[in-house]
């Protein structure tokens, strides 16, 4: 460019160069990001001893049940569960000394001895079975357990020990989630800001810990991030294939946990803006109806199929959902203020447990890391390059923020009904990991604070990787220190 080039043309050229720089390069492209998260999840899977994620034994029982082709749990009196090998129940009990006892650790020799002594999963009908009660996981649809069930089938075909079956189930779940994340990163290749949001949420310590486990939360999070990516892809460049993919993913997400239907509903204005911009208002209306129906119907149908089941999530006799509903209906203002005040008071703890309180919520990561990750993620999102096609309309941001508030209120209400004594002043049962799938909506609802500066492009692109490396290394050090003897 010579000195005679007009200033307006120089600015245009600089903006074009900035846009090119916002496009992910090969070393930080979709495949690299998905592989990095897969490797971190795999490290968590290997380093974390069996049954050290919340309700992991119940998740394994549900996955085993689905692997046998039994989709609806069995009801026995006031218990809900299914038949599992007796040896599997015994193996679960071997690791009961680790949760909530941080002074207890395991050596590699003990792990190997337990592996050799564990039972073997086979297709032999003579293997003794016992009824296992897993009321909380029996409520879930089979969808988020399909990869884990496939791992169980492979373990049975190999006549592998029970403990190997756990690792295979976690590995298949991790592979499935990583492929979903790869699709999400590919869909967001036009926007560095949305890619940063997706990467930082998926690479969060708690996210990686869940992705590398048998919990269905990893599948749920990956599907939520894929829905987030597809909605913004539709906004950027709507086409029939992306629209169909978003409808399918919305259906799968609604089939994971019913309340997460709020995620695709919260993303609807983002996707619809792309169709409205092209003047396709009729198509936009039909598309909105399809997404809403596919997100909501799976849970409604499943509720009808399992309406006769008894699921006592908390055996405390003071807990009675019907009485709690009566209390809220007779004291609506008191109930609303109670839920709002309780959520605000526990917000710092929820943020901590969302970013990194591992194990059975008994292994918190350092406070400095939580502050660093939460603050760094916020700053990176606020000062990231918006990217063409990103949701900038105020009405869209308000809708997404309102969807997050609706989710938070619904989650508090459900916990108050099912986990909290009637009329109590505090909500019990809330955990930060429940809010991970709505984090992309909340972060993308935040406005861009300043216009991108050309000379800071590389720094903005490197900062998320640096933040992720710091959090990942701290995560692994804490897991090794918590569970393994030197």
C-alpha positions as CSV (number, residue, x, y, z in Angstrom):
1,X,0.0,0.0,0.0
2,X,1.6,3.3,-1.0
3,X,1.3,6.6,0.8
4,X,-1.2,8.0,-1.7
5,X,-3.9,5.5,-0.8
6,X,-6.8,7.3,0.7
7,X,-7.4,6.9,4.5
8,X,-10.9,5.3,4.0
9,X,-9.3,2.6,1.8
10,X,-6.6,1.9,4.3
11,X,-9.3,1.5,7.1
12,X,-11.2,-0.9,4.8
13,X,-8.1,-2.9,4.1
14,X,-7.3,-3.1,7.8
15,X,-10.9,-4.3,8.5
16,X,-10.6,-7.0,5.9
17,X,-7.3,-8.1,7.3
18,X,-8.9,-8.2,10.8
19,X,-11.8,-10.3,9.5
20,X,-9.3,-12.7,8.0
21,X,-7.4,-12.9,11.2
22,X,-10.6,-13.7,13.1
23,X,-11.0,-16.8,11.1
24,X,-9.4,-19.8,13.1
25,X,-6.1,-21.0,11.6
26,X,-5.3,-24.7,11.3
27,X,-3.5,-25.0,14.6
28,X,-6.4,-23.5,16.5
29,X,-9.2,-24.7,14.2
30,X,-12.2,-26.9,15.0
31,X,-10.3,-30.2,15.0
32,X,-7.6,-28.9,17.2
33,X,-10.0,-27.5,19.8
34,X,-12.1,-30.6,19.9
35,X,-9.0,-32.8,20.2
36,X,-7.7,-30.6,23.1
37,X,-10.9,-31.0,25.0
38,X,-11.0,-34.8,24.2
39,X,-7.5,-35.2,25.6
40,X,-8.3,-33.3,28.8
41,X,-11.5,-35.4,29.2
42,X,-9.5,-38.6,28.6
43,X,-7.0,-37.5,31.2
44,X,-9.8,-36.9,33.7
45,X,-11.2,-40.4,32.9
46,X,-7.9,-42.1,33.5
47,X,-6.9,-40.1,36.6
48,X,-10.2,-40.2,38.4
49,X,-10.9,-43.6,40.2
50,X,-14.1,-45.4,39.4
51,X,-17.4,-44.1,40.9
52,X,-16.0,-40.7,41.9
53,X,-18.5,-38.6,40.0
54,X,-21.9,-37.7,41.5
55,X,-24.4,-40.6,41.3
56,X,-21.9,-42.6,39.1
57,X,-23.1,-46.0,40.5
58,X,-26.7,-45.1,39.6
59,X,-25.7,-43.9,36.2
60,X,-23.9,-47.1,35.6
61,X,-26.9,-49.1,36.6
62,X,-29.1,-47.1,34.2
63,X,-26.6,-47.6,31.4
64,X,-26.5,-51.3,32.0
65,X,-30.2,-51.5,31.9
66,X,-30.4,-49.7,28.6
67,X,-27.7,-51.9,27.2
68,X,-30.0,-54.8,27.7
69,X,-32.8,-53.1,25.7
70,X,-34.8,-52.1,28.8
71,X,-35.7,-48.5,28.3
72,X,-38.2,-48.0,31.2
73,X,-37.0,-48.7,34.7
74,X,-38.7,-51.4,36.8
75,X,-40.9,-50.5,39.7
76,X,-40.7,-52.5,42.9
77,X,-42.8,-51.1,45.7
78,X,-41.4,-47.7,46.4
79,X,-38.1,-48.3,44.6
80,X,-37.3,-47.8,41.0
81,X,-34.3,-49.4,39.2
82,X,-33.5,-52.6,37.5
83,X,-31.6,-55.9,37.6
84,X,-27.8,-55.7,37.4
85,X,-25.0,-58.3,38.0
86,X,-24.5,-58.9,41.7
87,X,-20.7,-58.5,41.2
88,X,-21.3,-55.0,39.8
89,X,-23.0,-53.9,43.0
90,X,-20.1,-55.3,45.0
91,X,-17.5,-53.5,42.9
92,X,-19.4,-50.2,43.4
93,X,-19.0,-50.7,47.2
94,X,-15.3,-51.1,46.9
95,X,-14.8,-47.4,46.2
96,X,-17.2,-46.2,48.9
97,X,-14.4,-45.1,51.1
98,X,-13.2,-42.3,48.9
99,X,-16.2,-39.9,48.6
100,X,-16.4,-37.1,51.3
101,X,-13.2,-38.4,52.9
102,X,-10.3,-36.3,51.4
103,X,-7.8,-38.0,53.7
104,X,-8.4,-41.3,51.9
105,X,-6.4,-42.0,48.8
106,X,-5.8,-45.1,46.6
107,X,-2.6,-46.6,45.3
108,X,-2.0,-48.1,41.9
109,X,-1.5,-51.5,43.5
110,X,-4.8,-51.4,45.3
111,X,-6.5,-50.3,42.1
112,X,-4.9,-53.2,40.2
113,X,-5.9,-55.7,42.9
114,X,-9.5,-54.5,42.8
115,X,-9.5,-54.8,39.0
116,X,-8.3,-58.4,39.2
117,X,-10.9,-59.2,41.8
118,X,-13.8,-57.5,40.1
119,X,-16.6,-59.5,38.3
120,X,-16.8,-59.9,34.6
121,X,-19.6,-58.7,32.4
122,X,-20.8,-61.5,30.1
123,X,-23.9,-62.4,28.1
124,X,-24.2,-65.6,30.2
125,X,-27.8,-65.9,31.5
126,X,-26.6,-67.8,34.6
127,X,-24.8,-64.7,36.0
128,X,-26.6,-63.8,39.3
129,X,-28.6,-60.6,39.1
130,X,-29.9,-58.4,41.9
131,X,-32.3,-55.4,41.9
132,X,-30.5,-52.1,42.1
133,X,-32.4,-48.9,43.2
134,X,-31.5,-45.9,41.1
135,X,-34.5,-43.6,41.4
136,X,-32.8,-40.4,40.2
137,X,-31.3,-41.8,37.0
138,X,-34.3,-44.0,36.1
139,X,-36.3,-40.8,35.3
140,X,-33.9,-39.9,32.5
141,X,-34.7,-40.8,28.9
142,X,-32.3,-43.3,27.3
143,X,-30.8,-40.7,24.9
144,X,-27.9,-39.4,27.1
145,X,-27.0,-43.0,28.1
146,X,-26.7,-44.5,24.6
147,X,-22.9,-44.1,24.3
148,X,-22.4,-45.6,27.8
149,X,-24.8,-48.4,27.0
150,X,-22.7,-49.1,23.8
151,X,-19.6,-49.3,26.1
152,X,-21.4,-51.8,28.2
153,X,-22.2,-54.0,25.2
154,X,-18.6,-53.9,24.1
155,X,-17.5,-54.8,27.6
156,X,-19.9,-57.8,27.7
157,X,-18.7,-59.0,24.3
158,X,-15.1,-58.9,25.5
159,X,-16.0,-60.5,28.9
160,X,-14.2,-57.5,30.5
161,X,-14.1,-56.9,34.2
162,X,-16.7,-54.6,35.6
163,X,-14.2,-51.8,36.3
164,X,-13.0,-51.9,32.7
165,X,-16.6,-51.6,31.6
166,X,-16.8,-48.3,33.6
167,X,-13.8,-46.9,31.7
168,X,-15.2,-48.1,28.4
169,X,-18.6,-46.5,29.1
170,X,-16.8,-43.2,30.0
171,X,-14.6,-43.5,26.9
172,X,-17.6,-44.0,24.5
173,X,-19.4,-41.1,26.1
174,X,-16.3,-38.9,25.7
175,X,-15.9,-39.8,22.1
176,X,-19.6,-39.0,21.4
177,X,-19.3,-35.7,23.2
178,X,-16.1,-34.8,21.4
179,X,-17.7,-35.4,18.0
180,X,-20.6,-33.2,18.9
181,X,-18.1,-30.5,20.0
182,X,-16.2,-30.9,16.7
183,X,-19.4,-30.3,14.8
184,X,-20.1,-27.2,17.0
185,X,-16.7,-25.7,16.4
186,X,-17.1,-26.3,12.6
187,X,-20.4,-24.6,12.6
188,X,-18.9,-21.5,14.4
189,X,-15.9,-21.1,12.1
190,X,-17.2,-17.7,11.0
191,X,-17.1,-16.1,14.5
192,X,-14.1,-16.0,16.8
193,X,-16.3,-14.7,19.6
194,X,-18.8,-17.5,19.5
195,X,-15.9,-20.0,19.1
196,X,-14.3,-18.6,22.2
197,X,-17.5,-19.0,24.2
198,X,-17.9,-22.6,23.0
199,X,-14.3,-23.5,23.8
200,X,-14.2,-21.9,27.2
201,X,-17.5,-23.5,28.4
202,X,-16.5,-26.9,27.0
203,X,-12.9,-26.6,28.4
204,X,-14.0,-25.6,31.9
205,X,-12.6,-27.9,34.5
206,X,-16.0,-29.2,35.6
207,X,-17.0,-29.6,32.0
208,X,-14.0,-31.7,31.2
209,X,-14.5,-33.7,34.4
210,X,-18.1,-34.5,33.3
211,X,-17.2,-35.2,29.7
212,X,-14.7,-37.8,30.9
213,X,-17.2,-39.7,33.0
214,X,-20.3,-41.9,32.7
215,X,-22.6,-39.1,33.7
216,X,-25.1,-38.0,31.1
217,X,-24.2,-34.4,31.9
218,X,-21.4,-34.5,29.4
219,X,-23.7,-35.5,26.5
220,X,-26.2,-32.8,27.6
221,X,-23.5,-30.1,27.6
222,X,-22.2,-31.1,24.2
223,X,-25.6,-31.1,22.7
224,X,-26.3,-27.7,24.2
225,X,-23.1,-26.3,22.7
226,X,-24.0,-27.8,19.4
227,X,-27.5,-26.2,19.5
228,X,-25.8,-22.9,20.4
229,X,-23.5,-23.2,17.4
230,X,-26.2,-24.3,14.9
231,X,-28.4,-21.4,15.9
232,X,-25.7,-18.9,15.2
233,X,-24.8,-20.7,12.0
234,X,-28.4,-20.3,10.9
235,X,-28.3,-16.6,11.8
236,X,-25.1,-16.2,9.8
237,X,-26.1,-18.3,6.7
238,X,-29.4,-20.2,6.9
239,X,-29.6,-23.4,4.8
240,X,-31.9,-26.4,4.9
241,X,-29.3,-28.8,6.3
242,X,-28.4,-26.5,9.2
243,X,-32.1,-25.9,10.0
244,X,-32.8,-29.6,10.0
245,X,-29.7,-30.3,12.2
246,X,-30.9,-27.7,14.8
247,X,-34.4,-29.3,14.9
248,X,-32.8,-32.7,15.5
249,X,-30.4,-31.5,18.2
250,X,-33.2,-29.6,19.9
251,X,-35.1,-32.9,20.1
252,X,-32.1,-34.8,21.5
253,X,-31.4,-32.0,24.0
254,X,-35.0,-32.1,25.2
255,X,-34.7,-35.9,25.6
256,X,-31.7,-35.5,27.9
257,X,-33.3,-33.6,30.7
258,X,-36.7,-31.9,30.2
259,X,-35.7,-28.5,31.7
260,X,-32.9,-28.1,29.1
261,X,-35.6,-27.5,26.4
262,X,-35.1,-23.9,27.5
263,X,-31.7,-23.9,25.7
264,X,-33.1,-24.2,22.1
265,X,-36.1,-22.0,23.0
266,X,-33.7,-19.4,24.2
267,X,-31.7,-19.6,21.0
268,X,-34.8,-19.4,18.7
269,X,-34.6,-15.6,18.1
270,X,-30.9,-16.0,17.1
271,X,-31.8,-18.5,14.4
272,X,-35.0,-16.8,13.3
273,X,-33.2,-13.5,12.7
274,X,-31.3,-15.1,9.8
275,X,-34.5,-16.3,8.2
276,X,-36.3,-13.0,8.8
277,X,-33.4,-11.1,7.3
278,X,-33.9,-13.0,4.1
279,X,-37.7,-12.3,4.1
280,X,-38.6,-15.9,4.8
281,X,-41.2,-15.2,7.5
282,X,-43.4,-18.2,6.8
283,X,-40.4,-20.5,6.9
284,X,-39.3,-18.8,10.2
285,X,-42.7,-19.5,11.8
286,X,-42.7,-23.1,10.7
287,X,-39.2,-23.5,11.9
288,X,-39.9,-22.0,15.3
289,X,-42.9,-24.3,15.8
290,X,-40.7,-27.4,14.9
291,X,-38.0,-26.5,17.3
292,X,-40.4,-25.7,20.1
293,X,-42.3,-29.0,19.6
294,X,-39.2,-31.1,19.2
295,X,-37.6,-29.6,22.3
296,X,-40.7,-30.1,24.6
297,X,-42.4,-33.2,23.3
298,X,-39.8,-35.8,24.3
299,X,-40.1,-35.0,28.0
300,X,-43.9,-34.8,27.8
301,X,-44.2,-38.2,26.1
302,X,-41.7,-39.8,28.5
303,X,-43.6,-38.4,31.5
304,X,-46.7,-40.1,30.2
305,X,-44.9,-43.4,29.7
306,X,-43.4,-43.3,33.2
307,X,-46.2,-41.5,35.1
308,X,-46.8,-44.6,37.4
309,X,-43.3,-44.7,38.7
310,X,-42.4,-43.7,42.2
311,X,-39.2,-41.7,42.4
312,X,-38.2,-40.6,45.9
313,X,-35.2,-38.5,45.2
314,X,-34.7,-37.5,48.8
315,X,-36.0,-39.9,51.5
316,X,-36.4,-37.2,54.1
317,X,-39.9,-37.6,55.5
318,X,-40.3,-33.8,55.7
319,X,-40.2,-33.5,51.9
320,X,-43.6,-33.6,50.2
321,X,-43.9,-32.1,46.8
322,X,-47.6,-31.8,46.9
323,X,-47.5,-30.0,50.3
324,X,-44.7,-27.8,49.0
325,X,-46.9,-26.8,46.0
326,X,-49.7,-26.0,48.3
327,X,-47.4,-23.8,50.4
328,X,-46.2,-21.9,47.4
329,X,-49.7,-21.4,46.0
330,X,-50.9,-20.0,49.4
331,X,-47.8,-17.9,49.8
332,X,-46.8,-16.9,46.2
333,X,-45.0,-13.7,47.1
334,X,-43.2,-15.2,50.0
335,X,-42.2,-18.2,47.8
336,X,-40.9,-16.0,45.0
337,X,-38.8,-13.8,47.3
338,X,-37.5,-16.9,49.0
339,X,-36.3,-18.5,45.8
340,X,-34.8,-15.3,44.4
341,X,-33.0,-14.4,47.7
342,X,-31.7,-17.9,48.1
343,X,-30.3,-18.0,44.5
344,X,-28.6,-14.7,44.9
345,X,-27.1,-15.6,48.3
346,X,-25.6,-18.9,47.0
347,X,-24.5,-17.5,43.5
348,X,-20.8,-17.4,44.4
349,X,-20.9,-21.0,45.6
350,X,-22.8,-22.0,42.4
351,X,-20.1,-20.3,40.3
352,X,-17.4,-22.1,42.2
353,X,-19.1,-25.5,41.8
354,X,-19.8,-24.9,38.2
355,X,-16.2,-24.1,37.4
356,X,-14.6,-26.7,39.6
357,X,-15.9,-28.6,42.6
358,X,-15.0,-32.1,41.5
359,X,-15.7,-35.7,42.8
360,X,-18.8,-36.0,44.9
361,X,-18.7,-32.2,45.3
362,X,-15.9,-32.8,47.8
363,X,-12.8,-31.7,45.8
364,X,-12.9,-27.9,45.2
365,X,-10.4,-26.3,43.0
366,X,-8.5,-23.3,44.4
367,X,-10.4,-20.1,44.7
368,X,-7.8,-18.2,42.7
369,X,-8.4,-20.5,39.7
370,X,-12.2,-19.9,39.9
371,X,-11.7,-16.2,40.0
372,X,-9.2,-16.3,37.2
373,X,-11.3,-18.5,35.0
374,X,-14.6,-16.6,35.6
375,X,-13.0,-13.2,35.3
376,X,-10.9,-14.2,32.3
377,X,-13.8,-15.8,30.5
378,X,-15.9,-12.7,31.1
379,X,-13.3,-10.3,29.8
380,X,-12.5,-12.4,26.7
381,X,-16.2,-12.5,25.8
382,X,-16.7,-8.8,26.4
383,X,-13.7,-7.8,24.4
384,X,-13.8,-10.5,21.7
385,X,-14.3,-9.7,18.0
386,X,-18.0,-10.0,17.3
387,X,-17.8,-11.6,13.9
388,X,-20.2,-11.3,11.1
389,X,-23.6,-12.8,11.8
390,X,-23.3,-12.7,15.5
391,X,-26.4,-11.8,17.5
392,X,-26.1,-8.0,18.2
393,X,-29.7,-7.0,18.4
394,X,-30.7,-5.9,21.9
395,X,-34.0,-7.8,21.8
396,X,-32.1,-11.0,21.1
397,X,-29.7,-10.4,23.9
398,X,-32.6,-9.7,26.3
399,X,-34.4,-12.8,25.2
400,X,-31.4,-15.0,25.9
401,X,-30.7,-13.4,29.2
402,X,-34.4,-13.8,30.2
403,X,-34.2,-17.5,29.2
404,X,-31.2,-17.9,31.5
405,X,-33.2,-16.3,34.4
406,X,-36.2,-18.5,33.6
407,X,-33.9,-21.6,33.7
408,X,-32.4,-20.5,37.1
409,X,-35.8,-19.9,38.6
410,X,-37.2,-23.2,37.3
411,X,-34.2,-25.1,38.6
412,X,-34.6,-23.5,42.1
413,X,-38.3,-24.3,42.0
414,X,-37.7,-28.0,41.1
415,X,-35.1,-28.3,43.9
416,X,-37.4,-26.7,46.3
417,X,-40.2,-29.1,45.5
418,X,-38.2,-32.3,45.4
419,X,-35.2,-31.8,47.7
420,X,-36.4,-29.3,50.4
421,X,-38.6,-29.7,53.4
422,X,-42.0,-28.0,53.2
423,X,-41.8,-24.3,54.0
424,X,-38.0,-24.2,54.4
425,X,-36.2,-20.9,54.1
426,X,-33.4,-22.3,51.9
427,X,-33.4,-24.4,48.8
428,X,-31.5,-27.7,48.9
429,X,-30.0,-29.8,46.1
430,X,-28.7,-27.0,43.8
431,X,-25.4,-27.7,42.1
432,X,-23.4,-25.5,39.8
433,X,-23.0,-28.1,37.1
434,X,-26.7,-27.8,36.3
435,X,-26.1,-24.4,34.8
436,X,-23.4,-25.3,32.4
437,X,-25.6,-25.9,29.4
438,X,-27.1,-22.3,29.6
439,X,-23.8,-20.6,30.0
440,X,-23.3,-20.1,26.3
441,X,-26.6,-18.2,26.1
442,X,-25.6,-16.0,29.1
443,X,-22.2,-15.2,27.7
444,X,-23.4,-14.4,24.2
445,X,-26.1,-12.1,25.6
446,X,-23.3,-9.9,26.9
447,X,-22.5,-7.0,24.5
448,X,-19.1,-6.3,22.9
449,X,-17.5,-3.5,25.0
450,X,-15.1,-2.1,22.4
451,X,-14.3,-2.5,18.8
452,X,-11.4,-4.9,18.0
453,X,-8.0,-3.4,17.7
454,X,-5.9,-4.9,14.9
455,X,-2.7,-5.1,16.9
456,X,-4.4,-7.1,19.7
457,X,-5.9,-9.8,17.4
458,X,-3.2,-12.4,18.1
459,X,-3.3,-11.7,21.9
460,X,-7.1,-12.2,21.9
461,X,-6.7,-15.4,20.1
462,X,-4.0,-16.8,22.3
463,X,-5.6,-15.7,25.6
464,X,-8.3,-18.4,25.7
465,X,-5.7,-21.1,25.0
466,X,-3.5,-19.8,27.8
467,X,-6.5,-19.6,30.3
468,X,-7.4,-23.2,29.3
469,X,-3.9,-24.5,29.8
470,X,-3.6,-23.0,33.3
471,X,-7.0,-24.4,34.4
472,X,-6.3,-27.8,32.8
473,X,-2.9,-28.2,34.5
474,X,-4.4,-27.1,37.9
475,X,-7.3,-29.6,37.4
476,X,-4.9,-32.5,36.8
477,X,-2.7,-31.6,39.7
478,X,-5.6,-31.5,42.1
479,X,-7.1,-34.8,40.9
480,X,-3.8,-36.6,41.3
481,X,-3.3,-35.1,44.8
482,X,-6.9,-35.9,45.9
483,X,-7.2,-39.5,44.8
484,X,-3.7,-41.1,44.5
485,X,-1.0,-42.0,47.0
486,X,2.5,-41.0,46.1
